[in-house]
Structure formats: C-alpha cells, structure tokens
Amino acid sequence: MTRGPGALPRARARPLLFARDAALQAAKAMLVAAGLSLCVLAVAQRMTEVERSRTYHERYGDEWPFDSPYNYHDPRDIARKEADLLAMTDMHKRYNAWVRFSQELLTPNMTKKGVQVEELPRDVARKLYKFLHDGMERGKVHREKASEKNTSIIACGMSDSGELVYPSLLDMPKWFRHEIAEALQPIHEQWCNCKLKYAAFYGVRVYHDGCTLACHLDRVETHVVSSVIHIADDILEPWPIEIKDHFGRFQAVNLAAGEMLHYESAKLVHCRGTKLNGSWHANAYIHYTPVDWQQTRNETQISVAPFWQYKGAPLNGSQTDNDAFAMLNGTSPGSPEREQMIVDIVRRQRDRRG
C-alpha cells in the first residue's frame, strides 16, 4: 500500500537502532598505475605523491593516525581498519578507501550525535507528496542513466539483457528546490546550532525493487549538514538507512513518509545494504554548508597515511617503504604490536588535548 504524509507521527524524534557493519565504497580520486610511488593525485595542486607525503610529515609529524580532535573512534577499530586497507590488492580502490577513512577522522563534527529523525513541516510534506504523485501520473519519472557515481554506488539489479538497472528521477524545478530549501534551513540551523548556506538539493529519486545503496561519504566541501527526505513509498517491508555514528558504530534508521533524517553526510558513512522489497521508495536529499566552512578534499587527501602503498614486501629503498619502516616502527599491520602502538598514539594525542 502506498504511504503518504496523511497521518504523520507526532513524535519529533525517534530512537536509532544498531545495525551491522558494511564495506565502504565509492569516491572520485584518480590514481595512476598501481604501485607507483610517484603517482599524481587528483588534487587541485596536482601534487605528486612525494610532495603529498612531505606535506603530511610537515603537518602531522611522523605518526599515524594523525592527530585530529574529531577522531572519536576506538583506536583498536582504527588498527583493524588500517590492516584491512593495507590488505587491499587493488591500489586504486585502496587509495580511495584511505581517502574516505581519512575524511571520517579529519572532518569536524557539527552535532553531538550526528543524526536525528524529525518530521517535515506539514505544508512541505504535502507539497512534496503532490509533486511526486503529479509527476508519476504525468509520466515525468524517468530512469537514471549509468554514470561514474551511480555505477559504483546505486544499483537495482540486472535487466533481462544483463545490464545494471538504476533508480528513476523526477526532476524538480529550481524554484521549487529553493522554496523547500528556504523552508527547511531554519530547522537545520537549529539542529547544528550554526548559520548555514544552501548547497544542493537532489531528487526526487525513486528507487525500485531490488535497489541497494553502497556505503559512501558525500562531498566534504559542501555536503556538511544534510537530510534524507522521505516523501512516500509502496514497499512490503522497511528499507533502513545504515549510518555510522561518530564512534564508528553502524546504526539503522527506518523513515516514515513525511520524515527526514538529519545527518552529517560528509563525515558519517551511510548506505542501504538491504535490498528494497516493494514497488518504489521516493526520497529527496538536501545539503547545507556552514557559512565559515573551510574543509576541502585536498586537505583530506594530504592526511592519507604516507605508507598507504606499503605491501609488506622486503624493503627496497622507496619512499613508501622508508615511511612504512619509520611510522610502523617495525610492527606489522594487523599484529597485536601494531594495535598497541596505535592505541598508545591515540591516547597520547587525546591526553595532549585534555
């Protein structure tokens, strides 16, 4: 049965439930051939790997994890993540995964919990619901085409011809996007206790039976204070959003029609690992940026460990091996000794900050 905003829940917020962990995916960093120590990274300055590594040491010294006041993860989880990253054999995917993890640790948090469920204002909920169903009745909903982003993040199964199937889109006029963004901005400013500027509004995206959404982070420059807006659905069972909190623990949230999930989408990994079971599920996505926000992807890339390419092979004198030898201090990633080393590093950092 189709669910709409006719009978919205009265509670302003609902509890979140813990969910299983999931593999991180998706990013856009470009890396030259696997294993090269002089690879050129896709940063604004076209910095070589040697230059990037030198900048890391100038900024963070000779230890990893780097010191960040926004790193709330258990150091043992960080040690396990490091071992998982260095075990990846595809160097392009390894680098992208390092960038994502560095973004988690480096990006400032805007709220205490990072997530909150809230009702949409009723007039906004009804406008979005009417826009969606008018568009569906008039045949304006169209299938998304394959792109770099949706090929790696969104999929709804395979067609009879063996091609990937993607969600559908109902394009929203610019004036309508701005009207909704203006109405919701004070609510988001109250949630983060900060002044915001509008950044982006995506949707309406209509997901179909079998759709999943891979774990990812959003753009660190602009997608800082965000919301998933659930407009309506026709599903047989809940389709939870899985989101990692500030402490690295995945939680699951089921939104009712007419609710929105506030979340820090550039810092908190999010996904939908469960296949959608039903006909369709329609959402929109809104993003704001603090007016004084200065975080960039370039800064995130600089914070990637200088030894990210280390393969555990005998030392051959490369810069990567020199960094690995110095920063791992003779320990092996995944070993109890390396785990204890990371625990000690993070504790010292936190003690220094008080």
C-alpha positions in Angstrom: 0.0 0.0 0.0 1.3 3.5 -0.8 2.2 5.5 2.2 2.0 9.3 2.1 2.0 12.1 4.7 -1.6 11.9 5.6 -1.1 10.7 9.1 2.4 11.9 10.2 3.7 10.7 13.5 3.6 13.2 16.4 6.9 12.5 17.9 9.6 14.9 16.9 12.4 12.4 17.1 12.7 8.6 17.2 15.4 6.3 18.6 18.0 4.8 16.3 18.9 1.1 16.2 22.3 -0.5 15.8 23.0 -2.4 12.6 25.7 -4.5 11.0 28.9 -3.1 9.6 29.4 -2.8 5.9 32.2 -2.3 3.4 32.9 1.3 2.4 32.7 2.1 -1.3 32.7 4.9 -3.8 34.9 8.1 -4.2 36.3 10.0 -7.1 40.1 10.3 -6.5 42.2 9.4 -9.6 45.4 7.4 -9.2 48.0 6.5 -11.7 49.2 2.9 -12.2 49.1 0.7 -9.1 52.2 0.5 -7.1 54.0 3.7 -8.4 55.4 5.8 -5.6 55.4 9.0 -7.8 51.7 8.7 -8.7 49.9 12.0 -9.4 46.9 12.6 -7.2 43.7 14.3 -8.4 44.2 17.3 -6.1 43.9 21.0 -7.1 47.6 21.5 -6.9 48.4 18.3 -9.0 50.7 17.3 -6.1 52.9 14.3 -6.6 52.9 11.5 -4.0 56.3 12.6 -2.8 55.1 16.2 -2.3 51.9 14.9 -0.6 53.9 12.7 1.7 56.3 15.6 2.6 53.3 17.8 3.3 51.8 15.1 5.6 55.0 15.0 7.6 55.2 18.8 7.9 51.6 18.9 9.1 51.2 15.8 11.2 54.8 14.7 12.1 55.9 11.1 11.8 53.0 9.2 13.3 49.7 7.8 12.0 46.9 8.1 12.9 47.3 11.8 12.5 46.2 14.0 15.5 42.6 15.1 15.0 40.2 16.5 17.6 37.3 15.0 15.6 38.6 11.4 15.8 36.3 9.6 18.3 36.9 6.1 17.0 38.2 3.3 19.3 41.9 3.1 18.5 41.6 -0.7 18.2 39.0 -0.2 15.4 41.4 2.2 13.7 44.1 -0.5 13.9 41.8 -3.1 12.3 40.8 -0.6 9.6 44.5 0.1 8.8 45.2 -3.6 8.4 42.1 -4.0 6.2 43.2 -1.1 4.0 46.8 -2.3 3.6 45.5 -5.8 2.7 43.6 -4.5 -0.4 45.3 -5.5 -3.6 43.6 -3.1 -6.0 45.7 0.0 -5.4 43.1 2.4 -6.9 40.4 1.1 -4.5 42.9 1.1 -1.7 43.7 4.8 -2.2 40.0 5.7 -2.4 39.3 3.8 0.8 42.2 5.6 2.6 40.8 8.9 1.5 37.3 8.0 2.8 38.7 6.9 6.1 40.8 10.0 6.5 37.8 12.1 5.7 35.9 10.3 8.6 38.7 11.1 11.0 39.5 14.7 9.9 36.1 16.3 9.2 34.8 18.3 12.1 31.5 17.1 13.6 28.7 19.7 13.7 26.5 17.9 16.3 26.9 15.7 19.3 25.2 12.6 17.8 25.5 13.3 14.1 21.9 12.0 13.3 18.4 12.9 14.2 14.9 12.0 12.8 12.4 14.8 12.6 9.0 15.4 11.0 8.8 17.6 7.9 6.7 20.7 8.3 3.2 19.5 7.1 3.0 22.0 4.3 6.4 21.0 2.9 5.4 17.3 3.2 2.2 17.8 1.3 3.9 19.9 -1.4 6.5 17.2 -2.0 3.9 14.4 -1.9 1.7 16.2 -4.5 4.7 17.0 -6.7 5.8 13.3 -6.7 2.3 11.9 -7.5 1.6 14.5 -10.1 4.9 13.7 -11.8 4.2 9.9 -11.6 0.7 10.4 -13.1 2.0 12.5 -15.9 4.8 10.1 -16.8 7.6 12.5 -15.9 9.6 10.0 -13.9 12.5 8.7 -15.9 15.2 6.1 -15.3 18.7 7.3 -14.4 21.4 6.6 -16.9 24.7 5.0 -16.0 27.3 7.4 -14.6 30.5 7.1 -12.6 28.6 7.8 -9.4 25.6 5.6 -9.7 27.5 2.7 -11.3 29.6 2.4 -8.1 27.0 3.4 -5.5 23.4 2.7 -6.7 22.1 -0.4 -8.3 18.7 -2.0 -8.6 19.7 -5.4 -10.0 20.0 -6.6 -13.6 17.7 -6.2 -16.6 16.7 -9.2 -18.8 19.5 -8.1 -21.2 22.1 -8.3 -18.4 22.5 -4.5 -17.9 22.5 -2.8 -14.5 19.2 -1.1 -13.6 19.3 2.2 -11.8 16.6 4.3 -9.9 14.4 6.8 -11.5 14.4 10.6 -11.3 11.6 13.2 -11.1 13.4 16.4 -11.9 12.4 19.2 -9.5 12.3 22.8 -10.9 14.9 25.2 -9.5 12.3 27.5 -8.0 10.7 24.6 -6.1 14.1 23.3 -4.8 14.9 26.7 -3.4 11.4 27.1 -1.9 11.8 23.8 0.0 15.5 24.6 1.0 14.4 28.0 2.4 11.7 26.5 4.4 13.9 23.8 5.9 17.1 25.8 6.5 16.0 27.2 10.0 15.3 23.6 11.1 18.8 22.5 10.1 20.3 25.6 11.7 18.6 24.8 14.9 19.8 21.2 14.7 23.5 22.1 14.2 23.3 25.4 16.2 25.1 27.1 13.4 24.5 29.5 10.4 24.2 27.7 7.1 24.1 28.4 3.4 22.2 26.3 0.9 24.4 23.9 -1.1 22.4 21.4 -3.1 19.1 19.6 -3.4 18.8 16.3 -5.3 15.7 14.4 -6.3 13.1 13.3 -6.3 14.9 9.9 -6.7 12.6 6.9 -6.9 14.1 3.6 -6.0 12.7 0.3 -7.3 12.5 -3.3 -6.1 16.0 -4.8 -5.5 17.8 -1.4 -5.1 20.7 -1.0 -2.8 22.9 1.9 -1.9 26.6 1.3 -1.3 28.4 2.8 1.7 29.9 6.2 0.9 30.6 9.8 2.1 29.4 12.9 0.4 31.3 16.0 -0.8 33.3 17.4 2.1 33.3 20.9 0.6 29.6 21.4 0.6 27.5 18.4 1.9 28.0 19.0 5.6 24.6 19.4 7.3 22.2 17.2 5.3 18.9 15.4 5.4 17.3 12.5 3.6 13.7 13.5 3.0 11.3 10.5 2.7 8.3 11.5 0.6 6.3 8.3 0.1 6.7 4.6 -0.8 5.0 1.4 -1.8 7.0 -1.2 -0.1 6.5 -4.6 1.6 9.0 -4.2 4.4 11.1 -1.4 5.9 14.2 -0.3 3.9 16.6 1.1 6.5 19.3 3.7 6.1 22.5 2.4 7.7 24.8 5.2 9.0 28.0 5.1 11.0 27.9 7.4 14.1 30.8 9.5 15.4 32.2 6.5 17.3 32.4 4.2 14.3 29.2 2.2 15.1 26.6 1.5 12.4 23.0 2.3 13.2 19.9 1.7 11.2 17.0 4.1 10.7 13.6 3.5 9.1 11.9 6.7 8.0 8.2 7.0 7.7 6.7 9.1 4.9 6.9 12.8 5.9 10.0 12.4 8.0 13.6 13.5 7.4 16.8 12.2 8.7 19.3 14.9 9.6 22.9 13.6 9.3 26.4 14.8 8.7 26.9 13.3 5.3 30.5 14.3 4.7 31.6 12.7 7.9 29.3 9.8 8.6 29.4 6.8 6.2 25.9 5.9 5.1 24.3 3.3 2.9 21.4 0.9 2.4 22.7 -2.6 2.3 19.4 -4.3 2.4 17.6 -4.8 -1.0 14.4 -2.8 -1.4 11.4 -5.2 -1.2 8.5 -3.5 -2.9 7.4 -1.4 -5.8 9.1 2.0 -5.1 10.5 4.3 -2.5 10.9 8.1 -3.1 13.4 10.4 -1.4 14.9 13.8 -1.8 18.3 14.9 -0.4 19.1 18.4 0.8 22.6 19.7 1.8 23.8 22.9 3.6 27.2 24.2 4.4 28.2 26.3 7.5 29.0 29.8 6.4 32.5 29.6 7.7 33.3 26.1 6.5 36.8 25.6 5.1 37.3 21.9 4.8 38.4 20.6 1.4 39.1 17.3 -0.4 42.7 18.4 -0.9 43.1 18.6 2.9 41.6 15.1 3.2 44.0 13.7 0.6 47.0 15.2 2.3 46.0 13.4 5.5 46.2 9.9 3.9 49.0 7.9 5.5 52.3 8.3 3.6 52.7 4.5 3.7 49.3 3.7 2.1 51.0 1.9 -0.8 53.0 -0.4 1.5 52.7 -4.0 0.5 54.6 -5.7 3.3 57.4 -6.8 1.0 61.1 -6.6 1.7 62.3 -3.0 1.9 63.6 -1.7 -1.5 64.5 1.8 -0.5 61.4 3.5 -1.9 59.9 6.5 -0.1 56.8 4.4 0.7 59.0 1.7 2.4 61.0 4.3 4.2 57.8 5.8 5.6 56.4 2.4 6.5 59.6 1.4 8.3 59.6 4.7 10.3 55.9 5.0 11.0 55.1 1.3 11.7 58.3 1.1 13.8 59.0 -2.5 12.8 55.4 -3.7 13.6 53.2 -5.5 11.1 49.7 -4.1 10.2 47.1 -6.3 12.0 49.5 -7.5 14.6 49.0 -7.1 18.4 52.1 -4.9 18.5 50.8 -2.6 15.8 47.4 -2.4 17.5 49.0 -1.4 20.8 51.1 1.1 19.0 48.1 2.8 17.6 46.3 2.7 21.0 49.3 4.4 22.6 49.5 7.1 19.8 45.8 8.0 20.0 45.9 8.1 23.8 48.9 10.4 23.8 47.1 12.7 21.3 44.0 12.8 23.4 45.9 13.4 26.6 47.7 16.4 24.9 44.4 17.9 24.0 43.0 17.2 27.5 
